[in-house]
Amino acid sequence: MKKDTAAAASMPEFLRLISEPLRWQLLCELGQSDRQVRELVGVLDQPQNLVSYHLGRLREAGLVSVRRSSADRRDAYYRVETEACGRRLREVGAALHPALGDDTGADSRQRSRKPRRRPRILFLCTGNSARSQMAQAFAEHLASGAIDVHSAGSHPKPLHPNAVRAMAGHGIDIGGRRTRHLNEFRRRRFDLVVSLCDRVREVCPEFPGHPETVHWSMADPSAAGATDQESYPAFEHTAAEIEWRVRFLLARLGIPVEEKIE
């Protein structure tokens, strides 16, 4: 009995935190898409004060984060910090047994999974000049042709030079791409439509076949400075965030992913 008590006392705090059912549901829901509190309240059918309390606990632990909407500053989007969750899960595995802290086996199993056909994915942002173009390029590169992927914008602008520069830093050339209006794709069928800015989410049309929709609440990097030089660090940060988001998205779809780009 003493041995059992000692083992329970040493349970990792992360495990205690996520073992609460509503917190686990919140993490699972945010793992699919960034959400506003009112959306989480509706999906989980729980009181807002309870949802907000548990979101606060997850934020304190660094498992979720929040940012103000660029479409309406009164709204805020919560997102799951997938890298932090993955790291903490590996730590829990290692605490149970050293061999469980190594995720090589999981990667191997993931690589062996193959989708039945090439999924069709559309990435959207307002200008199609940076965020959605980056997402398309990363998805094409990481999936090595295993998906049919496109990008568009509600108000297309010329491709931003900082987007080209930031992607070149990841070994990907997007300099010759043109921007597209989302109306070009309104009659196309997609399996997944991913919005990368809050404004385009508000005007996103209904696509044929009612594809799954996912939202990534990401700030416009071009608004981070008065000049291209001033805003470039924001483009680097945006590219890095989009890369890991695309990696997790492809993993969820069961698509083998190339090794990390250096």
Stockholm file with secondary structure:
# STOCKHOLM 1.0

chainA/1-262         MKKDTAAAASMPEFLRLISEPLRWQLLCELGQSDRQVRELVGVLDQPQNLVSYHLGRLREAGLVSVRRSSADRRDAYYRVETEACGRRLREVGAALHPALGDDTGADSRQRSRKPRRRPRILFLCTGNSARSQMAQAFAEHLASGAIDVHSAGSHPKPLHPNAVRAMAGHGIDIGGRRTRHLNEFRRRRFDLVVSLCDRVREVCPEFPGHPETVHWSMADPSAAGATDQESYPAFEHTAAEIEWRVRFLLARLGIPVEEKIE
#=GR chainA/1-262 SS CHHHHHHHHTCCHHHHHHTSHHHHHHHHHHHHSCBCHHHHHHHHTCCHHHHHHHHHHHHHTTSEEEEECSSCTTCEEEEECHHHHHHHHHHHHHHHCGGGGCCHHHHHHHHHCCCSSCCEEEEEESSSSSHHHHHHHHHHHHHTTSSEEEEEESSCCCCCHHHHHHHHTTTCCCTTCCCCBGGGGTTSCCSEEEECSHHHHHHCCCCTTCCEEEECCCCCGGGGCSSHHHHHHHHHHHHHHHHHHHHHHHHHTTCCCCCCCC
#=GC SS_cons         CHHHHHHHHTCCHHHHHHTSHHHHHHHHHHHHSCBCHHHHHHHHTCCHHHHHHHHHHHHHTTSEEEEECSSCTTCEEEEECHHHHHHHHHHHHHHHCGGGGCCHHHHHHHHHCCCSSCCEEEEEESSSSSHHHHHHHHHHHHHTTSSEEEEEESSCCCCCHHHHHHHHTTTCCCTTCCCCBGGGGTTSCCSEEEECSHHHHHHCCCCTTCCEEEECCCCCGGGGCSSHHHHHHHHHHHHHHHHHHHHHHHHHTTCCCCCCCC
//
